Amino acid sequence: MAQQAVQKNTLYVGGLAEEVNEAILHAAFIPFGDIKDVKTPLDQATQKHRSFGFVTFLEKEDAAAAMDNMDGAELYGRVLTVNYALPERIKGGEQGWAAQPIWADADTWFERQQQEEEMQRVQAENQAAMRAAEELHRKKMADEREGEKEDDTEMKDDPMARAEAEALKQNS
């Protein structure tokens, strides 16, 4: 199982009594530092919190101090469990859950698409250049062969060239 990154300034607070609301949770944790956000997710059926909440501090050092002091502490007669919070999970992705919404990597997806298209364009240009070079080479080779044939035909048509060729053969 992949280890999910913890959010060092957000704490999970478990074991909350039914009476505890976001204001009470805020009041219990404010002595440790400035709080950015407090959430107690509600049960959709009962509209009551689900015995846990999240406290997000502005500074991760304050969150660490709160965790050290509040883990195992009592609030409204219940013992609290306080840990660093894992990223919020959203349906989709690996094992049915993802740590980010699907649109979170949209910018990088577009970048990757542009890079891929650019690479394909460069490859197509290289292939076209290679084909042109091969065609040029074939044409040059064909021209050279044509030149050799022309030399042979010139000898047949030119009586002087034929006489020279015969004289060379006899001398050798």
Residue pairs with C-beta under 8 A, 6 or more apart in sequence:
2 94
4 86
4 87
4 99
5 86
5 87
5 99
6 84
6 85
6 86
7 56
7 84
7 85
7 86
7 87
8 60
8 63
8 64
8 84
9 36
9 56
9 57
9 58
9 59
9 60
9 62
9 63
10 54
10 55
10 56
10 57
10 63
10 84
10 85
11 29
11 54
11 55
11 56
11 57
11 63
11 66
11 67
11 82
11 83
11 84
11 85
12 52
12 54
12 81
12 82
12 83
12 84
12 85
12 86
13 25
13 29
13 52
13 53
13 54
13 55
13 70
13 80
13 81
13 82
14 51
14 52
14 80
14 81
14 82
14 83
15 51
15 52
15 78
15 79
15 80
15 81
16 25
16 40
16 49
16 51
16 52
16 53
16 75
16 76
16 78
16 80
17 75
17 76
17 77
17 78
18 48
18 49
18 51
19 76
20 40
20 49
20 53
20 75
20 76
21 40
21 49
22 38
22 39
22 40
22 53
24 75
24 76
25 38
25 40
25 53
25 55
26 35
26 38
26 55
28 70
28 75
29 35
29 38
29 55
29 57
29 66
29 70
32 57
32 62
32 63
32 65
32 66
32 69
32 70
33 57
33 58
33 59
33 61
33 62
33 63
33 65
33 66
34 57
34 58
34 59
34 62
35 55
35 56
35 57
35 58
36 56
36 57
36 58
37 54
37 55
37 56
38 53
38 54
38 55
38 56
39 53
39 54
40 49
40 50
40 52
40 53
40 54
41 49
41 50
41 52
41 53
41 54
42 48
42 49
42 50
43 49
43 50
54 85
55 63
55 66
56 63
57 63
57 66
63 84
66 82
67 82
67 83
67 84
70 80
70 82
71 80
71 81
71 82
71 83
72 79
72 80
72 81
73 79
73 80
73 82
74 80
87 99
87 100
88 99
89 97
89 98
89 99
90 97
90 98
90 99
90 100
90 101
91 97
91 98
92 98
92 102
93 99
93 100
93 102
154 161
155 161
155 162
155 165
156 162
